[in-house]
Amino acid sequence: MGTKRVNFRLPEELITQADIAAEVTHKNRTEVLIEALRQYLEEKESEEDFREAVVELYLDDQIEFEALVDVIGRQDAESVRASKQVLDRGEELADKLADL
């Protein structure tokens, strides 16, 4: 997995807490923040409302298939993709019938 540099602002107290956690755990600030973000995302991804919202983003073509896989898993994502293909074909057919 590659990495990408990002720039964002944090409240000073969070930086201080992250630095303390890094010192105590013998990690660097980046490792502490990565661990915290991963834990947060794991918690969010286990929430049904969140997963449904991510599926909606995919169905609305706002995120790519691989992003969907990252959140809901490959097997569930494959099911959603198959359903989307059926829905898209149904819309195409409805459009063609409307033109008759």
Secondary structure, 3 states (H helix, E strand, C coil): CCCCCCCCCCCHHHHHHHHHHHHHHCCCHHHHHHHHHHHHHHHHHCCHHHHHHHHHHHHCCCCCHHHHHHHHCHHHHHHHHHHHHHHHHHHHHHHHHHHC
